[in-house]
């Protein structure tokens, strides 16, 4: 995972990353998972399929796997969500 390039979706207006929020039983604060895409076109497909009316408000950026840990710590994410199929979507969640 560290040697790969990952693609993230980021808001053009406030710079926040696209995340999945999962509610926990007994806890009011949901867990936040940064969504990672394997290819640039997968991220675009996800946006066009699930957010076609707001897709122009987001951009796709690439990061090397070596920078992933820093982003997770800086933004306080609980883990990553690897998007395996952007159309369904099928996501694998990995906690820190």
Wavefront OBJ file of the C-alpha trace (Angstrom):
o trace
v 0.000 0.000 0.000
v 2.921 2.342 0.645
v 4.423 1.837 -2.807
v 1.162 2.579 -4.644
v -0.294 5.839 -5.839
v -3.751 6.532 -4.456
v -6.404 8.915 -5.700
v -8.500 11.063 -3.379
v -11.526 13.251 -3.980
v -11.280 16.723 -2.496
v -13.699 19.635 -2.273
v -12.677 22.681 -4.267
v -14.495 25.034 -1.901
v -13.101 24.054 1.515
v -10.360 21.503 0.754
v -11.944 18.668 2.717
v -11.532 15.095 1.527
v -14.394 12.776 0.607
v -14.943 10.424 3.545
v -17.313 7.701 4.672
v -18.803 8.241 8.116
v -19.902 5.151 10.039
v -22.051 5.414 13.147
v -21.037 3.386 16.183
v -23.507 2.012 18.665
v -23.366 3.922 21.930
v -21.154 6.676 20.501
v -22.462 9.933 19.077
v -19.321 10.626 17.045
v -19.174 8.612 13.808
v -15.932 7.064 12.582
v -14.394 8.808 9.548
v -12.732 6.803 6.802
v -10.837 8.497 3.985
v -11.995 7.108 0.631
v -9.120 5.896 -1.571
v -9.390 5.017 -5.242
v -6.969 2.846 -7.211
v -7.239 4.845 -10.429
v -8.042 8.431 -11.384
v -10.925 7.275 -13.590
v -12.401 5.261 -10.688
v -12.660 8.441 -8.611
v -14.287 10.265 -11.520
v -16.714 7.380 -12.082
v -17.681 7.475 -8.390
v -18.331 11.217 -8.554
v -20.313 11.032 -11.779
v -22.412 8.085 -10.559
v -23.143 9.147 -6.979
v -22.805 12.919 -7.105
v -23.428 14.014 -10.664
v -25.190 17.189 -9.532
v -22.161 18.297 -7.436
v -19.258 16.641 -9.266
v -18.024 20.003 -10.569
v -17.334 21.038 -6.948
v -14.713 18.319 -6.456
v -11.332 17.462 -7.881
v -9.273 14.290 -7.903
v -5.723 14.369 -6.595
v -3.055 11.719 -6.439
v -0.833 10.983 -3.457
v 1.949 8.480 -2.990
v 1.359 5.826 -0.364
v 4.184 7.271 1.727
v 2.104 10.424 2.382
v -1.033 8.553 3.385
v -0.154 8.180 7.074
v 0.485 11.912 7.403
v -2.877 12.803 5.882
v -4.690 10.345 8.152
v -3.015 11.789 11.249
v -3.340 15.448 10.223
v -7.060 15.188 9.481
v -7.860 12.760 12.310
v -9.308 9.959 10.193
v -9.992 6.597 11.821
v -8.871 4.625 8.766
v -9.270 4.284 5.022
v -11.997 2.989 2.784
v -10.578 1.321 -0.316
v -13.125 1.705 -3.093
v -12.980 -1.540 -5.088
v -15.977 -0.851 -7.339
v -17.008 2.796 -7.751
v -20.334 2.042 -9.452
v -21.968 -0.206 -6.822
v -19.968 1.032 -4.604
v -17.991 -1.719 -2.928
v -15.674 -0.408 -0.195
v -13.256 -2.232 2.103
v -12.712 -0.421 5.407
v -9.353 -0.606 7.174
v -8.890 0.914 10.628
v -5.665 2.375 11.941
l 1 2 3 4 5 6 7 8 9 10 11 12 13 14 15 16 17 18 19 20 21 22 23 24 25 26 27 28 29 30 31 32 33 34 35 36 37 38 39 40 41 42 43 44 45 46 47 48 49 50 51 52 53 54 55 56 57 58 59 60 61 62 63 64 65 66 67 68 69 70 71 72 73 74 75 76 77 78 79 80 81 82 83 84 85 86 87 88 89 90 91 92 93 94 95 96
